Amino acid sequence: MAKNRSRDDESLLLRSAESLGRMIGSLQRQLETATGRLIEAKPNVAGARKTARERSSGARKKSSGAKKSTKKKR
């Protein structure tokens, strides 16, 4: 009985591994497709990233400026 259970467990693990392999393959293909789309639209993406960086650095400047003004008030 223990041998049958061991075989069943092994079979289940093998099927699970095969299923995970198929899922990983599918996700990999989706990622490659999405990456290809981003590369094709690179000028737009680069502009969006630059804008995000500008927003980020602008927010940092404002917060550092706010700290300076707080120090000046004291």
WOTA-V247803 format. One record per backbone hydrogen bond with DSSP energy under -1.0 kcal/mol. CO is the residue of the C=O (numbers start at 1). NH is the residue of the N-H. If there is no record, write none. Layout:
co=CO nh=NH
co=CO nh=NH
This chain:
co=1 nh=5
co=2 nh=6
co=3 nh=7
co=4 nh=8
co=5 nh=9
co=6 nh=10
co=7 nh=11
co=8 nh=12
co=9 nh=13
co=10 nh=14
co=11 nh=15
co=12 nh=16
co=13 nh=17
co=14 nh=18
co=15 nh=19
co=16 nh=20
co=17 nh=21
co=18 nh=22
co=19 nh=23
co=20 nh=24
co=21 nh=25
co=22 nh=26
co=23 nh=27
co=24 nh=28
co=25 nh=29
co=26 nh=30
co=27 nh=31
co=28 nh=32
co=29 nh=33
co=30 nh=34
co=31 nh=35
co=32 nh=36
co=33 nh=37
co=34 nh=38
co=35 nh=39
co=36 nh=40
co=37 nh=41
co=39 nh=42
co=41 nh=45
co=42 nh=46
co=43 nh=47
co=44 nh=48
co=45 nh=49
co=46 nh=50
co=47 nh=51
co=48 nh=52
co=49 nh=53
co=50 nh=54
co=51 nh=55
co=52 nh=56
co=53 nh=57
co=54 nh=58
co=55 nh=59
co=56 nh=60
co=57 nh=61
co=58 nh=62
co=59 nh=63
co=60 nh=64
co=61 nh=65
co=62 nh=66
co=63 nh=67
co=64 nh=68
co=65 nh=69
co=66 nh=70
co=67 nh=71
co=68 nh=72
co=69 nh=73
co=70 nh=74
